[in-house]
């Protein structure tokens, strides 16, 4: 029997995109970015900090919206896209406010 493909529902993907630490860091750094290239750096930083924070919280057994643990889904693609969207949105909002 060959490998099976895991089925991931939308309800599994949404918590990874709405991780509060991811949103906070991405929006904060995206708002402070003065060039669009820095939005990519902000998204990477938000991804790393949110995954580490989620792993730390989950390792203590505290319930978290998007835990990172060995037996669960980490959903890195969803987290990367979400971090880019949150940081880009904050960058665009700041540019609109500055005008």
C-alpha positions as CSV (number, residue, x, y, z in Angstrom):
1,X,0.0,0.0,0.0
2,X,1.4,3.4,-1.0
3,X,1.6,6.6,1.1
4,X,-1.6,8.3,2.0
5,X,-2.2,12.0,1.5
6,X,-3.4,13.8,4.6
7,X,-6.7,15.7,4.3
8,X,-6.5,19.1,5.8
9,X,-9.8,21.0,6.2
10,X,-10.3,24.7,6.1
11,X,-10.9,24.7,9.9
12,X,-7.3,23.4,10.3
13,X,-5.8,26.1,8.1
14,X,-7.6,29.1,9.5
15,X,-6.0,29.0,13.0
16,X,-2.5,29.0,11.5
17,X,-3.4,32.2,9.5
18,X,-4.9,33.9,12.5
19,X,-2.2,33.2,15.1
20,X,-2.1,36.3,17.3
21,X,1.7,36.4,17.6
22,X,2.0,36.1,13.8
23,X,-0.5,39.0,13.3
24,X,1.1,41.2,15.9
25,X,4.7,40.8,14.6
26,X,3.7,41.0,10.9
27,X,1.6,44.1,11.4
28,X,4.1,45.8,13.6
29,X,7.1,45.2,11.3
30,X,5.0,45.8,8.2
31,X,3.9,49.1,9.5
32,X,7.5,50.2,10.2
33,X,8.8,49.0,6.8
34,X,9.8,51.9,4.6
35,X,10.4,49.8,1.4
36,X,8.3,46.9,0.1
37,X,11.3,44.6,0.2
38,X,11.4,44.9,4.0
39,X,7.8,43.5,4.1
40,X,9.3,40.2,3.1
41,X,11.8,40.4,6.0
42,X,8.9,41.4,8.3
43,X,6.9,38.3,7.1
44,X,9.9,36.0,7.7
45,X,10.5,37.4,11.2
46,X,6.8,37.1,12.0
47,X,6.8,33.5,10.8
48,X,9.9,32.5,12.9
49,X,8.7,34.3,16.1
50,X,5.1,32.9,15.8
51,X,6.3,29.4,15.3
52,X,8.7,29.6,18.2
53,X,6.1,31.2,20.4
54,X,3.5,28.6,19.4
55,X,5.9,25.7,20.0
56,X,6.9,27.1,23.4
57,X,3.3,27.6,24.5
58,X,2.3,24.2,23.3
59,X,5.2,22.6,25.1
60,X,3.9,23.9,28.4
61,X,0.5,22.3,27.6
62,X,-1.3,25.7,27.4
63,X,-4.1,25.7,24.9
64,X,-3.2,27.9,21.9
65,X,-5.1,28.8,18.7
66,X,-2.4,27.3,16.4
67,X,-0.1,25.0,18.4
68,X,3.1,23.7,16.9
69,X,3.8,20.1,18.1
70,X,5.2,16.9,16.8
71,X,1.8,15.2,16.4
72,X,0.0,18.2,14.8
73,X,0.1,20.2,11.6
74,X,2.4,23.1,11.5
75,X,1.1,24.4,8.1
76,X,4.1,26.5,7.1
77,X,2.7,27.4,3.7
78,X,-0.4,28.9,5.3
79,X,1.7,30.8,7.9
80,X,4.0,32.2,5.2
81,X,1.2,33.5,3.1
82,X,-0.7,34.9,6.1
83,X,2.5,36.7,7.3
84,X,2.9,38.2,3.9
85,X,-0.7,39.3,3.7
86,X,-0.7,40.8,7.3
87,X,2.7,42.6,6.7
88,X,1.7,43.8,3.2
89,X,-1.6,45.1,4.6
90,X,0.1,47.1,7.3
91,X,2.6,48.5,4.9
92,X,-0.1,49.6,2.5
93,X,-2.2,51.1,5.3
94,X,0.8,53.1,6.5
95,X,1.5,54.4,3.0
96,X,-2.2,55.5,2.7
97,X,-2.1,57.3,6.1
98,X,1.1,59.1,5.2
99,X,-0.4,60.7,2.1
